[in-house]
Amino acid sequence: MSSAPPPDPDNAFVERRMLPGAACGALSGTTFAVKDNIAVAGMAFTAGHPLYRNRKSDTTAPAIQRLLTAGATCIGVTATDAGGFGATTPQTANPAFSGRIVGGSSGGSAAAVARGLCDFAVGTDTGGSVRIPAACTGLAAFKPTFGRVPNDGVWPLAPTLDHVGLIGRNIGLLQRAGYALLGTESPIAATNVAQFRIGIEEDSGGFREPSVAASVDYAAHLLARAGHVIVRLEGPDRRRIAAAHGTLVLSEAARVYADCSAAETDSLGEAARQALRHADTVSTEMISDALKTLEEVRAWAEDTTEAVDLWISPTLPVPPPRAGERRIRFAGRDRPPVIALTFLTCLANMTGSPAVALPFRMPGVDLPFSLQLTGGRARDEALLSVAVQLTPILAGNAK
């Protein structure tokens, strides 16, 4: 007789059902949950939309099958902002920092891990949607290089920017799950490097809240003290990148939902309806400018990864906002949460670069903070290895 699953006080799950993994493998003995826009056979596949509330998948996405083959057991599907539009998952509470948003759109996945209901969780990341909730809940996250993980069986938001990614309770487990997700057949032996060249992206636009800026500086201090070379980088124009990213997401999402009737559109989630209405304002000139920006930032990323082994920035420009906040103030302006929270994460979606979000605690600061480590395209395993090696240094204990 099977026992009932533990309570879900945060409303992390849409459906809880066990799907055992292979009898043995690199992830044997671990459990994971899956965001409700990725297909798992026999489970809910609503993408958070009332329109699809009764939809079940009859297939399992290849990305999920990789984890099952590696021995992990799926325990259910988790809540999301409807269609992946949004960055707060408002229906789900934050079990790690009460009263703060859980982040999104993979917020249910983060809540399930933070509550201890599973070891890691799968989400999607179009502008930061695994890294943002990890940052809000004190967890680690991994967004692979675009194309390393198949998007088959994933309900799309913006197909050229969508990535399947992971949220984990610690970086060691995230590395193991990351290898399985990438299809890396055997663990790559980590090479302990005494001296990495680490780029620290400067905040020339004044986009970081003071406690966030101080945390980045302190992390740079710890890394330099450990013998790593710190290279101060002049980053790309973040305001322009955010605008271009928004344009591309809206234009691609409009195509995803182009066949929906007016009645069907009205039955989508509220965040999706609002975004699709705004998509009508996107002009061909805006798309052309966005594509030009895309080419430029990809060239910047290639040049940067020739100069450094990885570069570091905050995951979020502000501490996690309080639940229910409709505007977030930073850089002298009040902005909608989705714009503020994706402001620094969306670059890695534009470049397709792998990125890891790591929790980091500044001495004397109680709110969660997250560092984003970005590496060169297709250097995913190397980035995960570096993140594992840097974690003890960043834990530093402020001495």
PALUM-475529 format. One record per residue (C-alpha): z, x, y. Coordinates in steps of 0.5 Angstrom, whole numbers, plus 500, padded with zeros to 3 digits. Each point is the difference from the previous one (the first is absolute). Layout:
BEGIN
ZXY
...
REM end
This chain:
BEGIN
500500500
498503507
505501505
498497507
498504505
505503506
500496506
495500506
504499506
494503504
495496498
496506498
496497494
495494500
500500492
504504495
497501493
501506496
493504498
502506495
497507501
498504494
505503495
500507503
497503506
502504507
503494502
504497494
506497502
499498507
498493503
496498506
497494504
494498503
498497506
497493500
493503502
499504494
498497493
504500494
498495494
504494500
504501506
499497507
494503505
501496506
500505505
505496504
495495502
502492499
493499498
501504494
507498498
498498493
495506498
502504495
496507498
497500493
498508500
505506502
497504506
498507497
506503505
505496496
497502493
501507502
508499501
500496494
497505496
504505502
506496497
503497506
502492500
498495505
505495502
496496504
497499507
502500507
500497507
495502505
498498507
494495498
494504499
503506502
499498507
507502503
505506500
507496499
500495494
504495503
502496494
504506497
506504502
502507501
505502495
501507502
501498508
502493501
497497506
494504500
493499498
499502493
493502503
493498497
495498497
503503494
507497502
502497493
498506497
505504504
506495499
499500493
501508500
505500505
504495496
500504494
496494496
495505498
499508501
493500504
495495502
493499502
497498506
494500504
499504507
494498505
504503506
507502497
502495496
504504495
502505504
503495506
504496495
503507497
502502507
503494501
504500493
502507500
495502494
494504498
493498500
493503498
493498503
495504496
493502502
495495501
496499494
505503495
503494498
495494498
501494504
497495495
505494499
502501507
500494505
496504506
502500507
496505503
496503494
498507503
508501502
503497494
504505496
505498494
507504501
507501497
507499503
505503496
508501500
499508501
494505500
501503493
499493497
494499505
497506498
500498493
497493501
495503505
497504495
500494495
497496506
495506501
498500493
502508500
501500492
505506500
505502505
498506505
505505500
503501507
499506503
506502504
497503507
505504504
496498507
496494501
496499507
502494502
497496506
505496505
496495504
502500507
501494503
496501506
499492502
508499500
499495494
507502496
506497502
505505502
504500493
494500497
497506504
507504499
500499492
493503500
502506504
506501495
496499494
496506503
506504501
502499493
493502497
500506505
507502498
498500492
494505502
494496501
495501505
500494506
493499503
501495506
493496500
497496505
499493497
494496501
500494505
505495496
498494505
493501498
501500493
504494500
495496503
495503496
504498494
501493502
493499501
498502494
505496496
498494504
493501499
501501492
505495499
495495504
495501494
505499495
502493502
493498502
499495495
506497501
499493503
504497506
505497495
501506496
501504506
505495502
504501494
500508500
507503503
501500507
499507501
493500497
498494504
502503507
497507498
493496498
500496506
501507504
494503496
495495503
501505507
498506496
493502503
495504497
501505506
508501497
498501493
495505502
505504505
505499494
495503495
499506505
508501500
500500493
495506499
504504505
507499497
497502493
497506503
507502504
504499493
495504496
501506506
508499500
500501492
497506501
505503505
506497496
502498493
503493503
502497506
506496502
501494505
505494500
498494495
502495506
500502507
507495501
506499495
499494496
500494504
505494499
497494496
497495504
498504506
493498502
499506505
502507499
500505506
498507500
496504505
502496506
496493497
502495495
496499494
499495494
504503494
493502496
497504506
507504501
502501493
493502498
499505506
501506496
498498493
493498501
497507501
501501493
496494498
495502505
499507497
501498493
505506499
506499496
507499503
507500498
506497503
507503499
506497503
504505505
507499503
501503507
508502500
504495504
494495500
501494495
493496500
495502495
495505502
494503496
495506500
493499499
497506496
492500500
496505496
493501499
495495497
500501492
506504500
505495498
504503494
501506505
503496505
504496496
503507497
501503507
504493502
504502494
501507502
502498507
505494499
506505498
498503507
500494504
506497497
503507503
507497501
499502508
504506499
REM end
